């Protein structure tokens, strides 16, 4: 029997990127649980909202700018409550990323 090769190229790098983003999400949620007493429902809310964005995102976290946030939120123009919920989750996440992962303040995408 032959050996099965793992995919290389774009699909593998996209998968690795998504794993890295979800690891960052896990770190964020764990930090919020430890420092703010995040509830189970709060954790679910953050994971649901941020996973939507991180799965949609094709750039690395370091390359995200305001334009990507606006483009993502525009998909929810017909659902204002969902859009506002996503914005709140993204704003909280980006503040945390800027502080804990040294993203420059002038590139903060949710201002």
C-alpha positions in Angstrom: 0.0 0.0 0.0 1.3 3.4 -0.9 1.7 6.2 1.5 -0.9 9.0 1.4 0.5 12.4 1.0 -0.9 15.2 3.1 -2.0 18.2 1.1 0.4 21.0 0.7 0.1 24.4 -0.8 -2.8 26.8 -0.3 -5.3 24.4 1.4 -2.8 23.4 4.1 -1.7 26.9 4.8 -5.4 28.0 5.0 -6.0 25.2 7.5 -2.9 26.1 9.5 -4.0 29.8 9.6 -7.5 28.8 10.8 -6.0 26.6 13.6 -3.8 29.6 14.6 -6.8 31.9 14.7 -8.9 29.4 16.8 -5.9 29.0 19.2 -5.9 32.8 19.6 -9.7 32.7 20.2 -9.1 30.0 22.9 -6.5 32.1 24.6 -8.8 35.1 24.5 -11.7 33.2 26.0 -9.5 31.6 28.7 -8.2 35.0 29.6 -11.7 36.4 29.9 -12.7 33.5 32.1 -9.7 33.9 34.4 -9.8 37.7 34.7 -13.5 38.7 34.2 -15.4 35.6 35.4 -16.8 34.9 31.9 -20.0 32.8 32.2 -20.8 29.8 30.2 -23.3 31.7 28.1 -20.8 34.6 27.7 -18.2 32.1 26.4 -20.7 30.6 24.0 -21.6 34.1 22.7 -18.0 35.1 22.2 -17.1 31.8 20.5 -20.1 31.9 18.2 -19.6 35.5 17.1 -15.8 35.5 16.8 -15.7 32.1 15.0 -17.9 33.5 12.3 -15.4 36.3 11.7 -12.3 34.2 12.1 -13.6 31.5 9.7 -14.5 34.1 7.1 -11.2 35.9 7.4 -8.6 35.1 4.8 -5.8 37.3 6.2 -3.6 36.8 9.1 -4.6 38.6 12.3 -1.7 41.0 11.9 -2.9 42.1 8.5 -6.5 42.9 9.4 -7.6 46.5 9.0 -10.8 48.4 9.5 -11.8 47.7 5.9 -12.0 43.9 6.6 -14.2 44.5 9.7 -16.5 46.8 7.7 -16.7 44.3 4.8 -17.6 41.5 7.2 -20.2 43.4 9.1 -21.8 44.6 5.9 -22.9 41.0 5.3 -25.3 41.5 8.2 -26.9 44.8 7.1 -30.3 43.0 7.0 -29.8 41.8 10.6 -29.0 44.8 12.8 -29.1 42.9 16.1 -26.7 40.3 14.8 -24.5 43.0 13.3 -24.3 44.9 16.6 -23.6 41.6 18.5 -20.7 40.8 16.1 -19.3 44.4 16.4 -19.3 44.2 20.2 -17.5 40.8 20.2 -15.0 42.0 17.6 -14.3 45.2 19.5 -13.6 43.3 22.7 -11.4 40.8 20.9 -9.3 43.4 19.1 -8.7 45.4 22.3 -7.4 42.2 23.9 -5.3 41.3 20.8 -3.8 44.8 20.7 -2.8 44.6 24.4 -1.6 41.0 24.6 -0.2 40.5 21.1 1.4 43.8 20.5 -0.7 44.9 17.5 0.1 48.6 17.0 -2.6 51.0 18.1 -2.8 52.8 14.8 -3.8 49.6 13.1 -6.6 48.8 15.6 -9.5 47.8 13.2 -12.5 48.4 15.5 -12.0 52.0 16.3 
